[in-house]
Amino acid sequence: MPANPKYLTPAFLPRFLKITAAILGGYLVSVTFHLALASWFNRANILITMAFSGFILWVALMVIAFLAKSGWKIWGIYILLSLLFCLFIYLGQSYNHPAH
């Protein structure tokens, strides 16, 4: 039995945006989240934990990207989250590792 056409994405761009948001955007959010944690807590422990929890978070973000209604919206959310985590990285580096 074929899939119902109303559930299929007809255009190339929305499908491409969801796929790239799932793979690239999810990875970017996962890595920046763990690097933000590493800038505030014990770096070695966080980076070792990232090998496992980063993959799980990445897969969860992939699923969220494919469940989203709009590829543009999920890209916007992932970019904003990544920028927020980059701000936390910057603040963690400047407060915890001041220049000499």
Number of C-alpha atoms within 10 A of each C-alpha: 3 4 7 7 8 7 7 9 10 10 8 8 12 14 16 12 19 25 16 15 27 25 15 16 26 27 21 18 25 25 20 21 21 21 21 23 19 19 20 17 13 10 15 10 10 18 17 11 12 20 11 10 15 21 15 13 19 21 17 14 22 21 13 16 26 17 12 12 12 15 22 15 15 23 20 14 16 23 17 13 18 22 15 16 21 17 14 19 21 14 15 19 16 12 12 12 11 8 7 3
